[in-house]
């Protein structure tokens, strides 16, 4: 309960309860009156154990269930001094709630009351103090309350159920790489088209570092070239390439809600399809045996632009030579032909039209034909 919400209740009870300075009914069973507080909680100098009236618990709102209460009396301090002293002594704890000291004048006498709630991890410590002309004709009665933090804050601790590793695969599918020994397949997704992709999630009880080292050795032994590696606090990753295909592997350490090591494998496959996967107008003859991978066209007034992408297993040099001969034979005038940054290109014109051909290699040979001419 928030301490500030107890002020009206405190005032009402002090006014309505007659003879409040008398030591009436006994304290709750959780109050260890006559016993010392835990060794890590200091006791204010000059204090003595105290048997507090039951109504003190009521007016201060001290929790009595699920906690242990230790009660003391000191004549050497008031509420303000005592609470400031505890905030200093419990400096390693975090203050989660406190209230300014409230002063009340009633027919039964004057009172001061205040409290501070501390926490360390899931442990809560509450210090409540009351002083004035009625309690023991001066001095200060204070309570050290120890228990689970949620008792003080009113927030129940949520029990998080950890996700455990199943004993066998939950899904199935074609695996691009060998799986880590003993791991189980948890998720599988495949995207068709060009390029195609496969994403697989596995789980294992082995530590992430061991899994990471295994994939390093496996990829190298199978001819993959490791492009990059990265290690952070709870995730390690490796990126590799082979024959134009790419694979990204991420290994996640166990977390607070997942008790096993997770392995995420994402592969991008540039294996050429057996036939065209796009269609459209072709202004020039395509390279023999190539397949159309993409096609776009647009018009601008009386002009049109057509961009076509093909794929082939032949070498860029062979393809470039073929296009040079083909374009010349079809009446195109080759303006430039060369190589830059690993990419071969040809630029040619014919009457009011022009064409540019770019050829590059990465596992397969990609041919981009860009045509611009009259409609």
C-alpha positions in Angstrom: 0.0 0.0 0.0 1.3 3.5 -0.8 2.2 5.2 2.4 0.6 8.5 1.5 -2.8 6.9 1.3 -2.7 6.0 5.0 -2.8 9.6 6.2 -6.6 10.0 6.4 -6.9 6.6 8.1 -4.2 7.6 10.6 -6.0 10.8 11.5 -9.4 9.1 11.8 -8.1 6.3 14.0 -6.2 8.6 16.4 -9.3 10.8 16.9 -11.8 7.9 17.2 -9.8 5.4 19.3 -10.1 6.4 23.0 -7.2 5.8 25.3 -4.8 5.2 22.5 -1.8 5.5 24.7 -2.7 2.4 26.6 -0.9 -0.9 25.9 -4.0 -2.8 24.8 -4.5 -6.0 22.9 -1.4 -8.0 21.9 0.4 -7.5 18.6 0.0 -9.8 15.6 1.7 -13.2 15.6 4.2 -12.0 13.0 5.6 -9.4 15.5 8.7 -10.8 17.1 8.6 -8.5 20.1 11.4 -9.2 22.4 13.6 -10.5 19.6 16.4 -8.8 17.7 16.2 -7.9 14.1 18.2 -9.6 11.4 22.0 -9.0 11.7 22.2 -7.0 8.5 19.6 -4.5 9.7 21.1 -2.0 12.3 19.3 -1.0 15.5 19.3 2.7 16.5 21.5 3.4 19.5 19.8 3.2 22.8 16.9 1.1 21.5 15.1 -1.6 23.4 12.6 -4.2 22.3 9.1 -3.1 22.8 5.6 -4.6 23.0 3.4 -2.2 20.9 -0.3 -1.8 21.2 -2.3 -3.4 18.4 -3.8 -0.2 17.3 -0.4 1.1 16.3 -0.4 -1.5 13.5 -3.8 -0.3 12.4 -3.0 3.4 12.3 0.3 3.0 10.5 -0.9 0.3 8.1 2.0 -2.0 8.8 1.6 -5.3 7.0 1.3 -8.3 9.3 0.9 -11.2 6.9 3.8 -12.9 5.2 6.3 -10.7 7.0 8.3 -10.6 10.2 7.9 -7.5 12.4 10.5 -6.3 15.0 9.4 -3.5 17.4 11.7 -1.1 19.3 11.5 1.9 21.4 14.1 4.7 21.8 14.0 7.9 23.7 17.0 9.3 21.9 15.3 10.2 18.6 12.2 11.5 16.9 10.6 10.2 13.7 12.5 12.5 11.4 15.9 11.7 12.9 15.3 8.0 13.0 14.1 7.7 9.4 17.0 9.8 8.1 19.4 7.5 10.1 18.0 4.4 8.5 18.1 5.9 5.0 21.8 6.4 5.6 22.5 3.0 7.1 20.5 1.2 4.4 22.3 3.0 1.6 22.9 -0.2 -0.3 19.1 -0.7 -0.6 16.8 1.1 -3.0 14.0 3.2 -1.6 10.7 2.3 -3.3 8.3 4.4 -1.2 8.4 7.0 1.5 6.3 9.8 2.9 6.9 13.1 4.5 6.3 13.1 8.2 2.8 13.9 9.2 2.0 15.7 12.4 -1.4 15.4 14.1 -2.9 17.1 17.1 -5.8 15.3 18.8 -7.5 15.5 22.2 -5.4 12.5 23.2 -2.1 14.2 22.4 0.1 15.1 19.4 1.6 12.5 17.1 4.2 12.3 14.4 4.3 9.5 11.9 6.3 8.4 8.9 7.7 5.5 7.0 10.2 4.3 4.4 10.1 1.1 2.3 13.4 -0.3 1.0 14.2 -3.1 -1.4 17.1 -5.3 -2.4 16.3 -7.9 -5.0 13.0 -9.5 -4.0 13.5 -8.6 -0.4 11.6 -5.7 1.2 12.4 -3.8 4.4 9.9 -1.3 5.9 10.8 1.1 8.6 7.8 2.8 10.4 8.1 5.2 13.3 5.6 7.0 15.5 6.4 9.5 18.3 4.7 12.2 20.3 3.3 13.0 23.7 1.2 9.9 23.9 3.6 7.0 23.0 5.6 6.5 26.2 5.3 10.2 26.9 7.9 11.0 24.3 10.5 9.0 22.5 9.9 7.0 19.4 8.4 3.6 18.7 9.6 2.1 15.5 9.0 -1.1 13.5 11.4 -3.0 11.3 9.4 -5.2 8.9 11.0 -7.8 6.8 9.4 -9.9 4.0 8.9 -10.4 0.2 8.8 -7.1 -1.7 5.4 -7.7 -3.2 3.9 -7.6 0.3 5.0 -4.0 0.7 4.2 -2.8 -2.9 1.0 -4.7 -3.3 2.3 -6.1 -6.6 2.2 -9.8 -6.9 5.4 -11.4 -8.2 4.7 -12.8 -11.6 6.0 -16.3 -12.0 7.6 -16.6 -15.4 7.4 -20.1 -16.8 10.6 -20.9 -18.7 10.4 -22.3 -22.2 11.9 -25.7 -22.2 13.5 -27.6 -25.0 11.3 -30.4 -26.5 12.8 -33.9 -26.9 12.3 -34.1 -30.7 11.7 -32.0 -33.8 8.5 -29.9 -33.8 8.6 -29.2 -37.6 10.4 -30.7 -40.6 11.9 -29.4 -43.9 14.9 -29.4 -46.2 18.0 -28.4 -44.4 20.6 -26.4 -46.3 23.4 -27.1 -43.8 24.0 -30.0 -41.4 22.4 -29.3 -38.1 24.3 -29.0 -34.9 24.6 -32.5 -33.4 21.8 -33.3 -31.0 19.8 -30.2 -31.7 16.0 -30.2 -32.4 14.2 -28.3 -35.1 11.7 -25.8 -33.7 10.7 -23.6 -36.6 11.0 -23.8 -40.4 10.1 -21.4 -43.2 11.0 -21.5 -46.9 10.5 -18.8 -49.5 10.4 -19.8 -53.1 11.4 -17.7 -56.1 14.8 -16.3 -57.0 16.7 -16.1 -54.8 15.0 -18.6 -52.5 15.5 -18.5 -48.8 15.3 -20.9 -45.9 15.0 -20.0 -42.2 15.3 -22.6 -39.5 15.4 -22.3 -35.7 17.0 -25.1 -33.6 17.5 -25.6 -29.9 20.2 -27.3 -27.9 21.2 -27.7 -24.3 24.9 -27.1 -25.1 26.5 -23.7 -24.4 26.4 -21.0 -27.1 30.2 -20.8 -27.3 30.5 -24.5 -28.1 27.8 -24.3 -30.8 29.6 -21.2 -32.3 32.9 -23.1 -32.5 31.2 -26.1 -34.2 29.7 -24.0 -36.9 33.0 -22.2 -37.6 34.7 -25.6 -38.2 31.8 -27.0 -40.1 31.5 -24.1 -42.5 35.2 -24.0 -43.2 35.4 -27.8 -43.8 32.5 -27.6 -46.3 34.1 -24.9 -48.4 32.2 -21.9 -47.1 34.1 -18.6 -46.8 33.5 -16.9 -43.5 32.8 -13.2 -44.3 32.2 -11.9 -40.8 31.8 -12.9 -37.2 30.4 -11.0 -34.2 30.2 -11.7 -30.5 28.1 -9.8 -28.0 26.9 -10.4 -24.5 24.2 -13.0 -25.3 24.4 -13.6 -29.0 27.1 -14.8 -31.4 26.8 -14.7 -35.2 28.7 -15.8 -38.3 28.1 -14.9 -42.0 29.5 -17.1 -44.8 29.3 -17.4 -48.6 29.8 -20.2 -51.1 29.1 -20.3 -54.8 27.0 -17.1 -54.6 24.9 -18.5 -51.8 24.9 -16.9 -48.3 24.2 -18.1 -44.8 23.7 -16.2 -41.6 23.9 -18.1 -38.3 23.0 -16.5 -35.0 23.4 -18.4 -31.6 21.6 -17.0 -28.6 22.4 -17.9 -25.0 19.7 -19.0 -22.6 17.6 -16.2 -21.2 15.3 -15.6 -18.2 12.4 -17.2 -20.0 14.1 -19.6 -22.5 16.3 -22.2 -20.8 18.1 -23.5 -23.8 20.5 -22.2 -26.5 18.8 -21.1 -29.7 20.3 -21.5 -33.1 18.9 -19.4 -36.0 20.1 -20.4 -39.5 19.0 -18.2 -42.5 20.2 -19.2 -46.0 19.8 -17.3 -49.2 20.1 -19.5 -52.2 20.9 -18.2 -55.7 20.5 -21.5 -57.5 19.2 -20.7 -61.0 15.6 -21.9 -61.7 15.3 -24.4 -64.6 13.1 -22.0 -66.6 12.0 -18.3 -66.8 10.3 -16.9 -63.7 9.5 -13.6 -65.5 8.3 -12.6 -68.9 8.1 -9.6 -71.2 9.2 -7.9 -74.4 12.9 -8.6 -75.3 14.4 -5.8 -77.5 17.5 -7.9 -78.2 18.1 -11.7 -78.4 18.9 -13.2 -75.1 22.1 -15.2 -74.4 21.5 -18.9 -75.3 20.5 -21.1 -72.4 19.9 -18.2 -70.0 16.7 -17.8 -68.0 14.8 -14.6 -67.4 14.8 -13.6 -63.7 13.2 -10.2 -63.8 11.5 -7.8 -66.3 10.3 -4.2 -66.0 9.1 -1.7 -68.6 8.1 1.9 -68.5 7.1 4.6 -71.0 8.1 8.3 -71.0 6.3 10.3 -73.7 7.3 8.7 -77.0 10.1 6.7 -75.3 10.1 3.4 -73.5 12.6 1.8 -71.2 12.9 -2.0 -70.7 15.1 -3.6 -68.1 15.6 -7.4 -68.2 17.7 -9.6 -65.9 18.9 -13.0 -67.0 20.9 -15.7 -65.3 23.5 -18.1 -66.8 26.1 -20.6 -65.6 28.5 -19.5 -68.3 31.5 -17.2 -67.7 31.1 -13.4 -68.0 33.9 -13.4 -70.7 32.0 -15.9 -72.9 28.7 -14.0 -72.5 30.3 -10.6 -73.2 31.9 -11.9 -76.4 28.6 -13.4 -77.6 26.7 -10.1 -77.0 29.4 -8.1 -78.9 29.1 -10.3 -81.9 25.3 -10.5 -81.7 24.8 -6.7 -81.4 27.2 -6.0 -84.3 25.4 -8.5 -86.5 22.1 -6.8 -85.7 23.3 -3.4 -86.8 24.2 -1.9 -83.4 27.2 0.3 -83.1 29.3 -0.6 -80.0 30.4 2.7 -78.3 32.2 1.3 -75.2 33.0 -2.2 -73.9 35.1 -2.8 -70.8 35.4 -4.0 -67.2 35.1 -1.9 -64.0 34.9 -3.1 -60.4 34.5 -6.7 -61.5 31.6 -5.9 -63.8 31.7 -6.1 -67.6 29.6 -3.7 -69.6 28.7 -2.9 -73.2 27.1 0.3 -74.5 25.7 0.4 -78.0 23.4 2.5 -80.1 21.3 2.0 -83.2 19.4 5.0 -84.8 17.5 6.6 -81.9 17.8 3.6 -79.5 20.6 2.6 -77.1 21.3 -0.4 -75.1 23.5 -1.2 -72.1 24.5 -4.7 -71.0 26.1 -5.3 -67.6 27.5 -8.7 -66.7 28.6 -9.8 -63.2 29.5 -13.1 -61.5 28.6 -14.2 -58.0 27.9 -17.9 -57.9 26.1 -17.6 -61.3 26.4 -15.0 -64.0 23.9 -12.2 -64.0 23.1 -10.3 -67.2 21.3 -7.0 -67.0 20.0 -5.6 -70.4 18.8 -2.0 -70.3 17.1 -0.8 -73.5 15.8 2.7 -74.3 14.2 3.6 -77.6 11.1 4.9 -79.4 7.8 3.2 -78.8 
